[in-house]
Amino acid sequence: MAKLRFQALQEVISRQPKEVKFPSNKISDYYGQLVFNQSKMERYLSHGAYKSVITAIEESKSIDRKVADQVALGMKAWAIEMGVTHYCHWFHPLTDTTAEKHDAFIEFGNYGGVVENFSGELLAQQEPDASSFPSGGIRNTFEARGYTAWDVSSPAFILGNTLCIPTVFVSYTGEALDYKTPLLKALSAVDKASVEVCKYFDKNITKVTANLGCEQEYFLIDEALYQARPDLILTERTLMGHRSSKDQQLGDHYLTSIPERVKAFMKAFEIEAYKLGIPVKTRHNEVAPNQYECTPIFEEVNLANDHNQLLMDLMKRVGRQHNLRVLFHEKPFAGINGSGKHNNWSLMTNTGINLFSPGKNPKGNLQFLTFLVCVLKAVYKNQDLIRASILTAGNSERLGANEAPPAIISVFLGKKIAETLDEIVEKVSDRKMTPDEKTELKLGIGKIPEILLDNTDRNRTSPFAFTGNRFEFRAVGSSANCATSMIILNVAVADQLNKFKKLVDKLISDGIKKDEAIFQILKKYIVETKKIRFEGDNYSEEWKKEALKRGLTNITSVPESLSNYLKPESKDLLIRNGIFNERELIGRVEVEYEKYVMKIQIEARVLGDIAMNHIIPTAVKYLNTLIDNVKGLNEIFENKEFEELAGARKELIKEVSHHISSIKQKVHEMIEERKVANKIDDITEKATVYHKNVSPFLNVIRYHIDKLELTVDDEIWPLPKYRELLFTR
């Protein structure tokens, strides 16, 4: 293994940046080239079919089979012109990856041979094998049938020689087996609820679209070094490795010049992203060495999520072409920054108004405050469910450590907005307001556009921060499918808006003027949500103590966090709003427990294997060298002189022996705990036991291995070290 390590280092040193050329000097010349977008539809479809598709997208309606036949013919004609030979339904099963089954366009013709064919029936629905995808008990292994159904709102695209059609994925009995199906339901819910509340302010608003921009962080590791680290290959994170003497302490990697080889990789994947209509705009070095970020322009949530999933797959494929491996794990290296996927979320009306941007008058600002405060209330009321949507095995390693918010859910608003909310509480009373009070309050909120310019600072430590015209959900992990957090956030906000409207309508029916009724409910919500507002340092120990006093939860255990999905209030929220039925919800949570167990199980097995087969033999070899050295000294020197010379070596022998024995003992104990856990049938209990009794061994064993790394001769150490993984480019 040591030989492999040094061969890998030599290989990396000899690498040269790969030459990459833009297809054109103007990105707009090839942007969307591989997408069956509206301009392609207009060219390849009849006018009637084109209008039907656009209406279906804008109004979230289905398309009848005759129109689907016309769309299929147009898609096929365009795809074949582009050199495509196959098609597939592209979907998001509960495996945290995307899935696709490719079929050729060919069918037997009437007179022998084959002809290219693609019908509306094949476009609209397919039947992939559902038995091998996670279902949480919804499907038995012998019940294989599942259906994919065309998502008209997300355009088809070409990968290689395959036409990919974004779809939902459901079981034979109709339960959702994917992320997209419940996401679309949540987006529909927030649309309807938002429109109803918007009617208080503007009758012309008929649709509200949720938008998302995903800031994607990632690490890059050379292919040769990656292949020399079994833990990276099998778990996407380093299960051992002592911190480099220098890593991110100086902050000298953040936003500095991008290394040429990395820039070539970025350029290559951006070109492919542009062809696929993914609006990647920003690239830069992140804080940790070998950590980077790319950020797209925001899009509608469903499309943005499809694009993010596609982008991650694209980055991995392009990375391999450049002899690089892209790591999306939330914490691939201990002691330095982990990676997140900051979800920038906003709501936009069909009239072009961002509901999280202040208006130009008191009426517009009252609308802004209404949506802002309803989001506050939704997050406060559903903090445990929101955390459950982002707390995974990988993200649990990141949250609360090095540039990642803690597991405490809080909201940052900024000083000026916070002051505005506090003014409302001061000025609004439960009694009927006087005309002077109404005027004073309206004048106050009329100043919001002016003061918002002073609210441009961001609290980088906050898990959920208002950043001027959107909320930035910073706690989402870098490997996550954004649908999970977006489902919960959007349905929580939708439900809160519905409750808000019901309360306001009740006051209006009691004879209270509309604006006054709105102010009274906002005051109530502002007071109730004061506890979740925090403007300070979320990393500090003081905040943990303060959060505890406020009654905010700080759940770091993944199994405990997942249990919040099945609490009565969570089930009520998700089932009453039609996001899941009870069977779907229980099955989905079971899948998450299973994934947690399997990830910890794999990490434990990999660590045990590396420890016993690589680390201990290397340490024993070094130990024998030390022992031989002491024996040699004993043969040459007299007793007193020997003791003086050999004392330090003997201590070193004891130290190395101690770490070897500890590793062997702890690996054995970890295996025994796994055996006990694996006999447990109940998946919730099994996950809890893995968390409490198996997971802690990972850090204990790592401690002893990392101590050996500092002691054992560098020439025989088998694995690339952090200084090599993070600084060799």
HELIX and SHEET records of a PDB file:
HELIX    1   1 ALA A    2  ILE A   13  1                                  12    
HELIX    2   2 ILE A   27  ASP A   29  5                                   3    
HELIX    3   3 GLN A   38  TYR A   44  1                                   7    
HELIX    4   4 HIS A   47  GLU A   59  1                                  13    
HELIX    5   5 ARG A   65  GLU A   81  1                                  17    
HELIX    6   6 GLY A  120  ALA A  124  1                                   5    
HELIX    7   7 LYS A  180  CYS A  198  1                                  19    
HELIX    8   8 GLU A  223  GLN A  227  1                                   5    
HELIX    9   9 PRO A  230  THR A  235  1                                   6    
HELIX   10  10 GLU A  260  LYS A  275  1                                  16    
HELIX   11  11 VAL A  301  GLN A  321  1                                  21    
HELIX   12  12 PRO A  362  LYS A  381  1                                  20    
HELIX   13  13 GLN A  383  ALA A  388  1                                   6    
HELIX   14  14 ALA A  393  ARG A  398  1                                   6    
HELIX   15  15 LYS A  415  LYS A  427  1                                  13    
HELIX   16  16 PRO A  435  ILE A  445  1                                  11    
HELIX   17  17 ILE A  448  ILE A  451  1                                   4    
HELIX   18  18 LEU A  452  ASN A  455  5                                   4    
HELIX   19  19 ALA A  483  SER A  509  1                                  27    
HELIX   20  20 LYS A  514  GLU A  528  1                                  15    
HELIX   21  21 LYS A  530  ILE A  532  5                                   3    
HELIX   22  22 GLU A  541  ARG A  550  1                                  10    
HELIX   23  23 VAL A  558  LEU A  562  1                                   5    
HELIX   24  24 SER A  563  LEU A  566  5                                   4    
HELIX   25  25 PRO A  568  ARG A  576  1                                   9    
HELIX   26  26 GLU A  582  ILE A  610  1                                  29    
HELIX   27  27 ALA A  611  ILE A  615  3                                   5    
HELIX   28  28 ILE A  616  ILE A  636  1                                  21    
HELIX   29  29 ASN A  639  ASN A  678  1                                  40    
HELIX   30  30 ILE A  683  VAL A  689  1                                   7    
HELIX   31  31 TYR A  690  VAL A  694  3                                   5    
HELIX   32  32 SER A  695  THR A  711  1                                  17    
HELIX   33  33 TYR A  722  PHE A  727  1                                   6    
SHEET    1   A 5 ALA A  99  ALA A 104  0                                        
SHEET    2   A 5 HIS A  86  PHE A  91 -1                                        
SHEET    3   A 5 THR A 162  SER A 171  1                                        
SHEET    4   A 5 GLY A 146  TRP A 150 -1                                        
SHEET    5   A 5 GLN A 125  GLN A 126 -1                                        
SHEET    1   B 4 ALA A  99  ALA A 104  0                                        
SHEET    2   B 4 HIS A  86  PHE A  91 -1                                        
SHEET    3   B 4 THR A 162  SER A 171  1                                        
SHEET    4   B 4 PHE A 157  LEU A 159 -1                                        
SHEET    1   C 2 ILE A 106  PHE A 108  0                                        
SHEET    2   C 2 VAL A 114  GLU A 116 -1                                        
SHEET    1   D 4 VAL A 280  ASN A 285  0                                        
SHEET    2   D 4 GLN A 291  PRO A 296 -1                                        
SHEET    3   D 4 VAL A 208  ASP A 222 -1                                        
SHEET    4   D 4 GLU A 299  GLU A 300 -1                                        
SHEET    1   E 4 VAL A 280  ASN A 285  0                                        
SHEET    2   E 4 GLN A 291  PRO A 296 -1                                        
SHEET    3   E 4 VAL A 208  ASP A 222 -1                                        
SHEET    4   E 4 LEU A 324  LEU A 327 -1                                        
SHEET    1   F 7 VAL A 280  ASN A 285  0                                        
SHEET    2   F 7 GLN A 291  PRO A 296 -1                                        
SHEET    3   F 7 VAL A 208  ASP A 222 -1                                        
SHEET    4   F 7 LYS A 341  THR A 349 -1                                        
SHEET    5   F 7 PHE A 471  PHE A 473 -1                                        
SHEET    6   F 7 PHE A 464  PHE A 466 -1                                        
SHEET    7   F 7 VAL A 411  PHE A 412  1                                        
END                                                                             
